[in-house]
Amino acid sequence: MDLYSLGELVIDFTPGSEPASYIRNPGGAPANAAITAARSGLEVGMCGSVGDDDFGRFLIQTLEENGVKVLNPKLCGKAITTLAFVTLAPDGNRSFTFARKPGADMFLEEEAVKAEDIQSSAIVHAGSCSLSASPVAEATIKALRLGHEMGKLVSFDVNYRNVMWQDGQAACAAKVREILPYVDLLKVSDEEVGMMGGEAALPGLMEEFGVTVVVETLGGAGARCFFAGECWDTAGRKVPCVDTNGAGDAFWGAFLSSLRIQGVDKKEQLTREIVAQAVGYGNAAGGLTVQKKGAIPALPTRQEIESFLAQG
């Protein structure tokens, strides 16, 4: 596999005239990033199990329909799917209201993380919602550590959601810091940078852990990067890539896809030029998703991304 993605899957709901009219979005950064990577032509595996209910089956079906191989399609006996009620404004901004079904909980289990799956992949990817409860945090940390020990490129997307972090930002930041020794690429929004100590703290994190940090600009254009001891604005077309459903996740899926398209599968292969190209590719993917203002149908293909970039 090119990409091994794990973490909590979230179904995004759009309130409408029909009761419970949902858009086709399994949600959650690991799932959306996995779908974008699969649409970019990568072989992608997603690890996670879901509730044995309509939503759980819908999640697995949607992933598979979009080219993602579900590695652990276990349907748990209780309904544990998280619902995210989403309101989309005409300008593309979105607001979330989270609700948990009765008995809802995280579902990734340690036994679902198989060493052979990690060994067969080039990049291991997860998101911070998967760190917010045990035993899912233990399973996620195990996967990241194994990927690191096997010499894989390890990616992590910080997704702070109050509903999933009962102890607030400090708890989320502490958990993210715990996994940084295993992480090569860290994505945060500029809002989440504050949670990590602000931009002034990022060079220290880079030096301590050797991590490359990509910062999305909420409501702004594109992303900037902290790489090899310096901060630089990325080259290429700058487009809004966060303020619509799934756009930030599309950015990261395309970013990881660009690395694989360029043949990168180890931290040592990262250069400023390679990272810049990957960020530009991600910006294009996020921009396309913003333009479409949708969910799964809005996540772009490789052909769409390259066509967008060719327009200058």
ABEGO torsion letter per residue (X at the ends): XABBBBEBBBBBBBBBABBGBBBBBAEEAAAAAAAAAAAAGBBBBBBEBBBBBAAAAAAAAAAAAAGBBBABABBBABBABBBBBBBBBAAGBBBBBBBBBBGBBBABBAAABBAAAAAABABBBBBAAAAABOAAAAAAAAAAAAAAAAGBBBBBBBBBBAAABAAEAAAAAAAAAAAAAABABBBBBAAAAAAAGEAAAAAAAAAAAGBBBBBBBBGBBEBBBBBGGBBBBBBEBBBBAAABBGAAAAAAAAAAAAAAAAGBABAAABBAAAAAAAAAAAAAAAAAAAAAGBBAAABBBAAAAAAAAAAX
